[in-house]
Amino acid sequence: MDDQFEQVILVDEADRMVTPGDKWQIHQEGRLHRAFSVFIFDAEDRCLIQRRAAGKYHSAGKWANSCCGHPRPGEPTGEAAERRLVEEIGLRVPLTFGFKSRYVAYLDNEMIENEIPHIYFGRTSDVPVLNPDEVSDIAWISLEALRQSVRESPEAYAAWLVHYIKEHADALATWRARV
């Protein structure tokens, strides 16, 4: 589906659906919407991060968590996370819901992320298969090394990953141990 026409779920501050909205338009207007982020770990407790493809409409070339996106109207958020994980990096991994977050970030291309993301966790030893339209590279990194790198070079990372590392580092470590 073309990003320009994809529908996402506009929500209120309690994460209750208000109405569907056009993905590009709501990012241009900075309207509050539902999202998800996935953190995948391997047997060595390393986190899979991805570099967003050069053609992405915002945050192109920046490092992000394993997978992220938006559920479509009528699509359960966990199912959307599993769908995008396959679409972006070719992994089918059982996911566990961890927690919700809330942030606003002003991005390049005059886009605004104003989201309530649902954060999911999983573990795999499978090898990712990258969709080049979505992802240009991957790396496995410990949470400790990721925290240090985000502190030293936040501009190299997507705004939402910087938010998760700064605001939820302890929760990420806790959930890493649970999956």
C-alpha positions as CSV (number, residue, x, y, z in Angstrom):
1,M,0.0,0.0,0.0
2,D,1.3,3.5,-0.9
3,D,2.2,5.4,2.2
4,Q,0.5,8.5,0.9
5,F,-2.9,6.7,1.0
6,E,-2.5,4.5,4.1
7,Q,-5.0,5.1,6.9
8,V,-4.0,5.3,10.5
9,I,-6.0,5.6,13.8
10,L,-6.4,9.1,15.3
11,V,-6.9,8.8,19.1
12,D,-7.6,10.9,22.2
13,E,-5.2,11.2,25.1
14,A,-6.7,8.0,26.6
15,D,-5.8,6.1,23.4
16,R,-9.4,5.8,22.4
17,M,-10.1,5.8,18.6
18,V,-11.5,9.1,17.3
19,T,-11.5,8.6,13.6
20,P,-9.3,7.2,10.8
21,G,-6.9,9.6,9.1
22,D,-4.5,9.8,6.1
23,K,-1.0,8.9,7.3
24,W,0.8,11.8,5.5
25,Q,-1.8,14.4,6.5
26,I,-1.8,13.5,10.2
27,H,2.0,13.6,10.2
28,Q,2.0,17.0,8.5
29,E,-0.6,18.4,11.0
30,G,0.9,16.7,14.0
31,R,-2.4,15.0,15.1
32,L,-2.4,12.4,17.9
33,H,-2.4,8.9,16.6
34,R,-1.8,5.3,17.6
35,A,1.5,3.6,16.7
36,F,3.6,0.6,17.7
37,S,7.3,-0.1,18.2
38,V,9.0,-3.5,18.3
39,F,12.2,-4.5,20.1
40,I,13.6,-7.9,19.0
41,F,16.4,-9.5,21.0
42,D,18.6,-12.5,20.2
43,A,20.0,-15.2,22.4
44,E,22.8,-13.0,23.5
45,D,20.4,-10.3,24.7
46,R,21.4,-7.9,21.8
47,C,18.7,-5.7,20.4
48,L,18.1,-5.6,16.6
49,I,18.1,-2.1,15.2
50,Q,17.5,-1.0,11.7
51,R,18.7,1.8,9.5
52,R,15.7,3.3,7.7
53,A,15.9,3.2,3.9
54,A,16.9,6.4,2.0
55,G,13.5,6.7,0.4
56,K,11.5,6.9,3.6
57,Y,9.3,10.0,3.8
58,H,10.9,11.1,7.1
59,S,13.9,10.1,9.3
60,A,15.5,8.4,6.2
61,G,18.9,6.9,7.0
62,K,18.5,7.1,10.7
63,W,18.8,4.1,13.0
64,A,15.6,3.0,14.7
65,N,14.4,0.1,16.8
66,S,13.6,-3.3,15.2
67,C,10.4,-2.3,13.6
68,C,7.7,0.4,14.0
69,G,4.6,1.6,12.3
70,H,0.9,2.2,12.6
71,P,-2.1,-0.1,12.9
72,R,-4.7,0.4,10.3
73,P,-8.3,1.1,11.2
74,G,-9.9,-2.1,12.5
75,E,-6.5,-3.9,12.9
76,P,-5.4,-4.9,16.4
77,T,-2.2,-3.2,17.3
78,G,-0.3,-6.5,18.1
79,E,-1.3,-7.9,14.7
80,A,-0.1,-4.7,13.0
81,A,3.2,-5.0,14.7
82,E,3.6,-8.7,13.6
83,R,2.6,-7.7,10.0
84,R,5.1,-4.9,9.8
85,L,7.9,-7.0,11.3
86,V,7.4,-9.4,8.3
87,E,7.1,-6.5,5.8
88,E,10.2,-4.7,7.0
89,I,12.7,-7.3,8.1
90,G,11.1,-10.7,7.1
91,L,10.8,-12.0,10.7
92,R,7.8,-13.9,12.1
93,V,8.3,-13.6,15.9
94,P,5.7,-14.0,18.6
95,L,5.4,-10.6,20.3
96,T,4.6,-9.7,23.8
97,F,3.0,-6.4,24.7
98,G,5.1,-4.4,27.2
99,F,3.8,-0.9,27.7
100,K,2.5,2.3,26.1
101,S,4.4,5.5,25.7
102,R,3.6,9.1,24.6
103,Y,5.8,11.6,22.7
104,V,5.9,14.4,20.2
105,A,8.8,14.9,17.9
106,Y,9.4,17.4,15.1
107,L,11.0,15.6,12.2
108,D,12.6,16.4,8.8
109,N,10.3,17.1,5.8
110,E,8.0,19.2,8.1
111,M,6.6,16.1,9.6
112,I,5.5,15.8,13.3
113,E,5.2,12.5,15.2
114,N,2.5,12.9,17.9
115,E,2.0,9.3,19.0
116,I,0.8,6.9,21.6
117,P,3.0,3.9,20.7
118,H,2.3,0.4,22.0
119,I,5.7,-1.2,22.7
120,Y,6.2,-4.9,21.9
121,F,9.0,-7.3,22.6
122,G,10.2,-10.6,21.0
123,R,13.2,-12.9,20.8
124,T,14.6,-14.8,17.8
125,S,17.7,-16.4,16.4
126,D,16.3,-16.2,12.8
127,V,18.2,-14.1,10.2
128,P,16.3,-11.0,9.1
129,V,15.5,-10.6,5.4
130,L,15.5,-6.9,4.7
131,N,12.9,-5.1,2.5
132,P,15.2,-2.5,0.7
133,D,12.3,-0.1,0.4
134,E,12.1,0.0,4.2
135,V,15.5,-0.9,5.6
136,S,19.0,-0.3,4.4
137,D,20.9,-2.1,7.2
138,I,20.6,-3.8,10.5
139,A,22.8,-4.3,13.6
140,W,22.6,-6.3,16.8
141,I,23.6,-4.2,19.8
142,S,23.4,-4.4,23.5
143,L,21.0,-2.0,25.2
144,E,24.0,-0.6,27.2
145,A,25.9,0.1,24.0
146,L,22.8,1.6,22.4
147,R,22.2,3.9,25.3
148,Q,25.8,5.1,25.1
149,S,25.6,5.6,21.3
150,V,22.3,7.6,21.6
151,R,23.9,9.8,24.3
152,E,26.9,10.5,22.1
153,S,25.2,10.8,18.7
154,P,21.4,11.3,19.0
155,E,21.2,12.8,15.5
156,A,22.0,9.3,14.1
157,Y,18.8,7.9,15.6
158,A,15.1,8.2,14.9
159,A,13.4,10.6,17.4
160,W,11.2,7.8,18.8
161,L,14.2,5.6,19.6
162,V,15.9,8.5,21.3
163,H,12.7,8.9,23.3
164,Y,12.5,5.3,24.3
165,I,16.2,5.2,25.4
166,K,15.9,8.4,27.4
167,E,12.5,7.8,29.0
168,H,12.2,4.0,29.2
169,A,15.7,2.5,29.5
170,D,14.8,0.5,32.6
171,A,11.5,-0.8,31.1
172,L,13.4,-1.9,28.0
173,A,15.9,-3.8,30.1
174,T,13.1,-5.4,32.1
175,W,11.2,-6.5,29.1
176,R,14.4,-7.8,27.4
177,A,14.7,-10.2,30.4
178,R,11.1,-11.3,30.1
179,V,11.0,-12.5,26.5
